[in-house]
Amino acid sequence: QVQLVESGGGLVQAGGSLRLSCAASGSIFNIRTMGWYRQAPGKERELAALISSGGSTNYADSVKGRFTISRDNAKNTVYLQMNSLKPEDTAVYYCNANVNRGYGLKYNDYWGQGTQVTVSS
């Protein structure tokens, strides 16, 4: 199996910063994309940031210029640096990885358990 373990969430004041980490482990042959999604109370889960194995990135308009996604392929780890945080960034943040578990097998999506980010005004 594949496990994703997130860390780095917490409570921060508006304007502050947090850094999330997510490490993938288990039966991994290759990881294509890794990303961070978030879900605020009463809302659907949405993409915050995505990064390919080659380093190409994609951001939600609401976080562009404030969040930076990066990854360490050797460690199967993805990071999300969040700066200039706003109360509307409050959500549970979920790590996602598109993983191939062996040569010739298909890619599947795996999810972390989620980490709470709360931004106070």
Contacts in CASP RR format, 6 or more apart in sequence:
PFRMAT RR
TARGET T0000
AUTHOR 0000-0000-0000
METHOD contacts of the structure
MODEL  1
QVQLVESGGGLVQAGGSLRLSCAASGSIFNIRTMGWYRQAPGKERELAAL
ISSGGSTNYADSVKGRFTISRDNAKNTVYLQMNSLKPEDTAVYYCNANVN
RGYGLKYNDYWGQGTQVTVSS
1 26 0 8 1.000
1 27 0 8 1.000
2 24 0 8 1.000
2 25 0 8 1.000
2 26 0 8 1.000
2 27 0 8 1.000
2 28 0 8 1.000
2 97 0 8 1.000
2 99 0 8 1.000
2 101 0 8 1.000
2 110 0 8 1.000
3 24 0 8 1.000
3 25 0 8 1.000
3 26 0 8 1.000
3 110 0 8 1.000
3 112 0 8 1.000
4 22 0 8 1.000
4 23 0 8 1.000
4 24 0 8 1.000
4 95 0 8 1.000
4 96 0 8 1.000
4 97 0 8 1.000
4 110 0 8 1.000
4 111 0 8 1.000
4 112 0 8 1.000
4 113 0 8 1.000
5 22 0 8 1.000
5 23 0 8 1.000
5 25 0 8 1.000
5 112 0 8 1.000
5 113 0 8 1.000
6 20 0 8 1.000
6 21 0 8 1.000
6 22 0 8 1.000
6 93 0 8 1.000
6 94 0 8 1.000
6 95 0 8 1.000
6 112 0 8 1.000
6 113 0 8 1.000
6 114 0 8 1.000
6 115 0 8 1.000
7 20 0 8 1.000
7 21 0 8 1.000
7 22 0 8 1.000
7 115 0 8 1.000
8 18 0 8 1.000
8 19 0 8 1.000
8 20 0 8 1.000
8 21 0 8 1.000
8 115 0 8 1.000
9 18 0 8 1.000
9 20 0 8 1.000
9 93 0 8 1.000
9 115 0 8 1.000
9 116 0 8 1.000
9 117 0 8 1.000
10 18 0 8 1.000
10 115 0 8 1.000
10 116 0 8 1.000
10 117 0 8 1.000
10 118 0 8 1.000
11 118 0 8 1.000
11 119 0 8 1.000
11 120 0 8 1.000
12 18 0 8 1.000
12 85 0 8 1.000
12 117 0 8 1.000
12 118 0 8 1.000
12 119 0 8 1.000
12 120 0 8 1.000
13 119 0 8 1.000
13 120 0 8 1.000
14 85 0 8 1.000
14 86 0 8 1.000
14 87 0 8 1.000
14 119 0 8 1.000
14 120 0 8 1.000
14 121 0 8 1.000
15 83 0 8 1.000
15 84 0 8 1.000
15 85 0 8 1.000
15 86 0 8 1.000
15 119 0 8 1.000
16 83 0 8 1.000
16 84 0 8 1.000
16 85 0 8 1.000
16 119 0 8 1.000
17 81 0 8 1.000
17 82 0 8 1.000
17 83 0 8 1.000
17 84 0 8 1.000
17 85 0 8 1.000
18 82 0 8 1.000
18 85 0 8 1.000
18 117 0 8 1.000
19 79 0 8 1.000
19 80 0 8 1.000
19 81 0 8 1.000
19 82 0 8 1.000
20 36 0 8 1.000
20 79 0 8 1.000
20 80 0 8 1.000
20 82 0 8 1.000
20 93 0 8 1.000
20 95 0 8 1.000
20 115 0 8 1.000
20 117 0 8 1.000
21 77 0 8 1.000
21 78 0 8 1.000
21 79 0 8 1.000
22 34 0 8 1.000
22 36 0 8 1.000
22 77 0 8 1.000
22 78 0 8 1.000
22 79 0 8 1.000
22 95 0 8 1.000
22 97 0 8 1.000
22 112 0 8 1.000
23 75 0 8 1.000
23 76 0 8 1.000
23 77 0 8 1.000
24 31 0 8 1.000
24 34 0 8 1.000
24 76 0 8 1.000
24 77 0 8 1.000
24 78 0 8 1.000
24 97 0 8 1.000
24 99 0 8 1.000
24 110 0 8 1.000
25 76 0 8 1.000
27 101 0 8 1.000
27 102 0 8 1.000
28 76 0 8 1.000
28 99 0 8 1.000
28 100 0 8 1.000
28 101 0 8 1.000
29 99 0 8 1.000
29 100 0 8 1.000
29 101 0 8 1.000
29 102 0 8 1.000
29 103 0 8 1.000
29 105 0 8 1.000
30 53 0 8 1.000
30 99 0 8 1.000
30 100 0 8 1.000
30 102 0 8 1.000
31 53 0 8 1.000
31 73 0 8 1.000
31 76 0 8 1.000
31 97 0 8 1.000
31 98 0 8 1.000
31 99 0 8 1.000
31 100 0 8 1.000
32 52 0 8 1.000
32 53 0 8 1.000
32 98 0 8 1.000
32 99 0 8 1.000
32 100 0 8 1.000
32 107 0 8 1.000
33 50 0 8 1.000
33 51 0 8 1.000
33 52 0 8 1.000
33 53 0 8 1.000
33 96 0 8 1.000
33 97 0 8 1.000
33 98 0 8 1.000
34 50 0 8 1.000
34 51 0 8 1.000
34 71 0 8 1.000
34 78 0 8 1.000
34 95 0 8 1.000
34 96 0 8 1.000
34 97 0 8 1.000
34 98 0 8 1.000
35 47 0 8 1.000
35 48 0 8 1.000
35 49 0 8 1.000
35 50 0 8 1.000
35 51 0 8 1.000
35 69 0 8 1.000
35 78 0 8 1.000
35 80 0 8 1.000
35 95 0 8 1.000
35 96 0 8 1.000
35 97 0 8 1.000
36 47 0 8 1.000
36 48 0 8 1.000
36 49 0 8 1.000
36 50 0 8 1.000
36 69 0 8 1.000
36 78 0 8 1.000
36 80 0 8 1.000
36 93 0 8 1.000
36 94 0 8 1.000
36 95 0 8 1.000
36 96 0 8 1.000
37 45 0 8 1.000
37 46 0 8 1.000
37 47 0 8 1.000
37 48 0 8 1.000
37 93 0 8 1.000
37 94 0 8 1.000
37 96 0 8 1.000
38 45 0 8 1.000
38 46 0 8 1.000
38 48 0 8 1.000
38 89 0 8 1.000
38 91 0 8 1.000
38 92 0 8 1.000
38 93 0 8 1.000
38 94 0 8 1.000
38 117 0 8 1.000
39 45 0 8 1.000
39 46 0 8 1.000
39 91 0 8 1.000
39 92 0 8 1.000
39 94 0 8 1.000
40 88 0 8 1.000
40 90 0 8 1.000
40 91 0 8 1.000
43 91 0 8 1.000
45 94 0 8 1.000
46 60 0 8 1.000
47 58 0 8 1.000
47 60 0 8 1.000
48 59 0 8 1.000
48 60 0 8 1.000
48 63 0 8 1.000
48 67 0 8 1.000
48 80 0 8 1.000
48 93 0 8 1.000
49 57 0 8 1.000
49 58 0 8 1.000
49 59 0 8 1.000
49 60 0 8 1.000
49 63 0 8 1.000
49 67 0 8 1.000
49 68 0 8 1.000
49 69 0 8 1.000
49 80 0 8 1.000
50 57 0 8 1.000
50 58 0 8 1.000
50 59 0 8 1.000
50 69 0 8 1.000
51 57 0 8 1.000
51 58 0 8 1.000
51 69 0 8 1.000
51 70 0 8 1.000
51 71 0 8 1.000
51 78 0 8 1.000
53 71 0 8 1.000
53 73 0 8 1.000
55 71 0 8 1.000
57 69 0 8 1.000
59 65 0 8 1.000
59 67 0 8 1.000
59 69 0 8 1.000
62 88 0 8 1.000
63 82 0 8 1.000
63 89 0 8 1.000
66 82 0 8 1.000
66 83 0 8 1.000
66 84 0 8 1.000
66 85 0 8 1.000
67 80 0 8 1.000
67 81 0 8 1.000
67 82 0 8 1.000
67 83 0 8 1.000
68 80 0 8 1.000
68 81 0 8 1.000
68 83 0 8 1.000
69 78 0 8 1.000
69 79 0 8 1.000
69 80 0 8 1.000
69 81 0 8 1.000
70 78 0 8 1.000
70 79 0 8 1.000
70 81 0 8 1.000
71 77 0 8 1.000
71 78 0 8 1.000
71 79 0 8 1.000
72 79 0 8 1.000
76 97 0 8 1.000
78 95 0 8 1.000
78 97 0 8 1.000
80 93 0 8 1.000
82 89 0 8 1.000
82 117 0 8 1.000
85 117 0 8 1.000
85 119 0 8 1.000
86 119 0 8 1.000
87 119 0 8 1.000
87 120 0 8 1.000
87 121 0 8 1.000
88 119 0 8 1.000
89 117 0 8 1.000
89 119 0 8 1.000
90 117 0 8 1.000
90 118 0 8 1.000
90 119 0 8 1.000
91 117 0 8 1.000
92 114 0 8 1.000
92 115 0 8 1.000
92 116 0 8 1.000
92 117 0 8 1.000
93 114 0 8 1.000
93 115 0 8 1.000
93 116 0 8 1.000
93 117 0 8 1.000
94 111 0 8 1.000
94 112 0 8 1.000
94 114 0 8 1.000
95 111 0 8 1.000
95 112 0 8 1.000
95 114 0 8 1.000
96 109 0 8 1.000
96 110 0 8 1.000
96 111 0 8 1.000
96 112 0 8 1.000
97 109 0 8 1.000
97 110 0 8 1.000
98 107 0 8 1.000
98 108 0 8 1.000
98 109 0 8 1.000
99 107 0 8 1.000
99 108 0 8 1.000
99 109 0 8 1.000
99 110 0 8 1.000
100 106 0 8 1.000
100 107 0 8 1.000
101 108 0 8 1.000
END
